[in-house]
Amino acid sequence: MAAPPPSSPSPPPAAAAAATQQTQPQPQPQTPFYELVKGNSGLEKVLLRGTRGFSAEVYLYGAQVTSWKNDHAEELLFVSSKAIFKPPKAIRGGIPICFPQFGTHGNLEQHGFARNRLWTIDDNPPPLPVNPAIKSFVDLILRPSDEDLKIWPHSFEFRLRVALGPNGDLSLTSRIRNTNTDGRSFSYTFAYHTYFSVSDISEVRVEGLETMDYLDNLKGKERFTEQGDAIVFESEIDKVYLAAPSKIAIIDHEKKRTFVLTKEGLPDAVVWNPWDKKAKAMQDFGDGEYKHMLCVEPAAVEKPITLKPGEEWKGRLALSAVPSSYCSGQLDPLKVLQG
């Protein structure tokens, strides 16, 4: 009877584990795809790059988005050629963040102080649901300084995620938490003061705010109801539309482009253009630049947001730019408002 063939010696446990590690791919740490570089006046900014050439830039000063470009490298946001990139002046254009107030009230500076403070990159943010297809994003955080606490005596953490989607969409997600230890609530108003780049303000219309009530800041905040089937521009405008829908379209006839603005947690929408006289009076704004910009701003203005200690609020802005074309005198992609 033949002897059975000798069996191969078993590898030692350490060698077996090493072999297993070699054959199984190891999970790679997930890191946001951004680059920190020097911007204007030596201020640091974050570059976000997406697929097919999409890009965005975010200054740590003010956590302010100052550039959003499509796959043709066209700039979609407006920044004034006279913008001042030097603290304490806020940057004129892009997406300034208005917190803890929108407008001018009390001893706080206009539109609050978040837009002219230095934010830091948040390397360990709390979990935030995100589309796994989004690879390019950055998390920033702002906490009050001792000087801030003197003018607004409330402790908070303001976290902001700026993300560039795979189709070039831009999103900003804000989370504000009351970290007071004395049991006090606080209230604030808020806006993403978004400056869109347009071909000519006279060629632009805004859809989605029809029949809405608004406060007219040029008429002592008197309340009116929008009468037109769309908003068009022939003079200065500064209106706060109340209980505005979650989607608003900004249609640029000449560029055949529609911006779609989607908002969450922000009930109002501000529409602003300074027109010629006010533009000439602004130090950091070119005389004729009002023709090439329009602010449509998701906001919480009429009813302040109140947070108890430990409570957190979240507000989100998402922007996309889609082609649009004429069709019997109308622009056909208005269905984006229902999409």
Rosetta blueprint (number, residue, H / E / L):
1 M L
2 A L
3 A L
4 P L
5 P L
6 P L
7 S L
8 S L
9 P L
10 S L
11 P L
12 P L
13 P H
14 A H
15 A H
16 A H
17 A H
18 A H
19 A H
20 T H
21 Q H
22 Q H
23 T H
24 Q L
25 P L
26 Q L
27 P L
28 Q L
29 P L
30 Q L
31 T L
32 P L
33 F L
34 Y E
35 E E
36 L E
37 V E
38 K E
39 G L
40 N H
41 S H
42 G H
43 L L
44 E E
45 K E
46 V E
47 L E
48 L E
49 R E
50 G L
51 T H
52 R H
53 G H
54 F L
55 S E
56 A E
57 E E
58 V E
59 Y E
60 L L
61 Y E
62 G L
63 A L
64 Q E
65 V E
66 T E
67 S E
68 W E
69 K E
70 N L
71 D L
72 H L
73 A L
74 E L
75 E E
76 L L
77 L E
78 F L
79 V E
80 S L
81 S L
82 K L
83 A L
84 I L
85 F L
86 K L
87 P L
88 P L
89 K L
90 A L
91 I L
92 R L
93 G E
94 G L
95 I E
96 P L
97 I E
98 C E
99 F E
100 P L
101 Q L
102 F L
103 G L
104 T L
105 H L
106 G L
107 N L
108 L L
109 E L
110 Q L
111 H L
112 G E
113 F L
114 A H
115 R H
116 N H
117 R L
118 L E
119 W L
120 T E
121 I E
122 D L
123 D L
124 N L
125 P L
126 P L
127 P L
128 L L
129 P L
130 V L
131 N L
132 P L
133 A L
134 I L
135 K L
136 S E
137 F E
138 V E
139 D E
140 L E
141 I E
142 L E
143 R L
144 P L
145 S L
146 D H
147 E H
148 D H
149 L H
150 K H
151 I H
152 W L
153 P L
154 H L
155 S L
156 F E
157 E E
158 F E
159 R E
160 L E
161 R E
162 V E
163 A E
164 L E
165 G L
166 P L
167 N L
168 G L
169 D L
170 L E
171 S E
172 L E
173 T E
174 S E
175 R E
176 I E
177 R E
178 N E
179 T L
180 N L
181 T L
182 D L
183 G L
184 R L
185 S L
186 F E
187 S E
188 Y E
189 T E
190 F E
191 A E
192 Y E
193 H L
194 T L
195 Y E
196 F E
197 S E
198 V L
199 S L
200 D L
201 I H
202 S H
203 E H
204 V E
205 R E
206 V E
207 E E
208 G L
209 L L
210 E L
211 T L
212 M L
213 D E
214 Y E
215 L E
216 D E
217 N H
218 L H
219 K H
220 G L
221 K L
222 E E
223 R E
224 F E
225 T E
226 E L
227 Q L
228 G L
229 D L
230 A L
231 I E
232 V E
233 F L
234 E L
235 S L
236 E L
237 I E
238 D E
239 K E
240 V E
241 Y E
242 L L
243 A L
244 A L
245 P L
246 S L
247 K E
248 I E
249 A E
250 I E
251 I E
252 D E
253 H L
254 E L
255 K L
256 K L
257 R E
258 T E
259 F E
260 V E
261 L E
262 T E
263 K E
264 E E
265 G L
266 L L
267 P L
268 D E
269 A E
270 V E
271 V E
272 W E
273 N E
274 P L
275 W H
276 D H
277 K H
278 K H
279 A H
280 K H
281 A H
282 M L
283 Q L
284 D L
285 F L
286 G L
287 D L
288 G L
289 E H
290 Y H
291 K H
292 H H
293 M E
294 L E
295 C E
296 V E
297 E E
298 P E
299 A E
300 A E
301 V E
302 E E
303 K E
304 P E
305 I E
306 T E
307 L E
308 K L
309 P L
310 G L
311 E L
312 E E
313 W E
314 K E
315 G E
316 R E
317 L E
318 A E
319 L E
320 S E
321 A E
322 V E
323 P E
324 S L
325 S L
326 Y E
327 C E
328 S L
329 G L
330 Q E
331 L E
332 D H
333 P H
334 L H
335 K H
336 V H
337 L H
338 Q L
339 G L
